[in-house]
Amino acid sequence: MPKTPYTIRNYRPSDFDGYVKLALEAEKLKPGGGCTAPQVLAEHLRRPNYSPEQDMFVIEAAGEIAGFINLTPELAIRRVLIDYFIHPQHRRRGLAKGLLDHATQRASELGAEVLQANVRRDNSSTRKTLSRLGFRMVRRFLELRLAISELPEVAHHAYSLRYLESGEEALLAHLQNRCFADTWGYNPNTAEEIAYSLKLSGASAQDVTLVCEQGRPVGYCWARINCGSERGGEGKRGRIFMLGVDPSYRGRGIGKIALLAGLAHLKSRGVLTVELTVDSQNQAALALYHSLGFELWTSSLYYEKRIA
C-alpha cells in the first residue's frame, strides 16, 4: 500500500469544514469542555489581532485535513500560545515536529521569544510529545468546580454593583489591565478585543458585574455560560471567566463581593455548575474560592519552549 503523502501549509478559508470536523474529533477523543459549534469556531477565527491564513497551519492528506496547529500571538509579553491536534490515524509520522517548525518560524517572524502550550494533566500523549520537542513544564493551573445551591448573603458594604454597559469596553480594558498587571502569563487586552468578546454568541455586557466605589469601578467579575453546556444531561454550566480587583483596593473583601455577584448572575440564568481556572500559585484566590465551596476536579499544565 503506498504511503499517504502529507503537506503542511497555511490554512485557507476552504479548509473550514475540515477544521470543524477535526475539532469535533479532538473534543470527542479528549473531552475538555471546548465548544465545537461551527458558529463559535468561525467567531474564534475572526478574533482581533489574529489571521487564520497566517496563524494556522494544517496537514493535508489525500484532500482531507489530518491535523492543525493554531497560534495565538500575545506579543506584549513576547509569547505565542499554540494548540494542535493530529488525527490518531496520522500520528507517529513526525508531523507534530513539522507543525511545530512552521509555528516556530511564524512566531519568530512576529518577534516572539517563547512558545507556550496549555495541556490538560490527563493528556499524557501531548505532554510526552511536547517534552520530546524541547518544551518544559513551567506552570500549573487548577480547574475548580462549584455546584450552585444557596449562595451566602453578602454583608452590608459601601460598594455599589452594576453591569457593564455597551460602549464601556475601554473602561473595562483599563480596569482589567490594572488588575492583572502583576499576573503570570497575562497579555494586556485592548478595548477592541473586549468589545469582540462581548459580541460573541451567547455573550453580553451584562455578563460583567462591576463593583464601584462612588461610581468608580474598583473590581469586577466576568461570568459566562458554557457553550453547549446542557449536553449529556448535566444541566447548564457556567464559568467565572475573569475576576479582578484594583491593586489599590485589595484586602477589602471586594473579590468576594464580585464573585458572589457573578455567581448570582449565573444562577439567575439557570446555571447549575460553575467552573473556573486559577493559577496554583495564587494563594489568595485559592483561599477565596475554597471558602465558597469550589473543589478541584482537574488541572492543566503550561509547557514552554524558548525560540529567541
Phi, psi and omega in degrees: 000128182293149179288146178287125177281137181244143175231128173257123186212172176293148175297145173237152178306329180290351179276357191302313182299320178294324178294316178299315180301318181289322177297320176299317180296319180297317180292326179292320182285321181228078183302127180224010180083007179288147181268127183245016175297133183308319181297319181292318178296321178296319178297322180297324180284345181259008185295155181297154176060033181210139177229111182300328180291341178248332188253011172226139175237143181237156172259123177254131179222115179052042178080000180249154175273114184258351180184167178204160168226131184247132181249133174244103180290131173230076195280344175297331177246017172058038177231161171232126175274140178235148165220143183216160176207135175237129180302137182309328181293346185241019180273172180062036177233015180077013184286330178298318178295321179298316177297317181295323178299317178295318180296319180297317179297315179296316180297322178295320177299327180280349181089016178286155179253337181220151167255139176227149178224136177258123188230134175300143182303324184276001179271072187295326182295316179292322179298318179294319180297315180297318178298319179295331182267012172098008177274153174229150181284131184237343183202147178241131176244145183255140175256119182247154180225151176218127172274115184287126172234252176265127178272142180293152177289143176271126179298153180305136181217167186270009184255151176254156180242141173203161176278152171297147179249153176302135183097353180259023183298322179294323177299314180293321179300316179298313181296314182298315181293328176290318181297323189250014183301329183257020185260136181300131173077010182272126176257120183308136179266154175256162177299325179297317180294318179293318178300320180294317180299324182284348179257003179292164180306127177079001183256160175199165178298334180287357172287345183253117175259127179259138171258123188239146170245115182051042177086351181265123178294127180237359177190166180198161172226126179251111184245145181225155169267131182293137177297131177063027188285351181268000178290149176082006176073015182272355184085172184288133180245146178233174182219136167278101186286313178212144177221118184222151177228132176308131182307329181287349185242012180288155180083011181246009179083010182292324179301318180292319178300313181295317182296315179297324177294319178295319179295320179296322178298314179295318180298321180295341179261013174088014179286136179256329182228136181243137179240157173202163178242135181220142176297131182297343180264000180269084187293325180295316179294319180299318180297320178296312183295318179295327181295336179260004174101004176295141181232150179289135174235336172194186178211166177226158186236137173266127174252145186224145173223125177281138181236001179212000000 
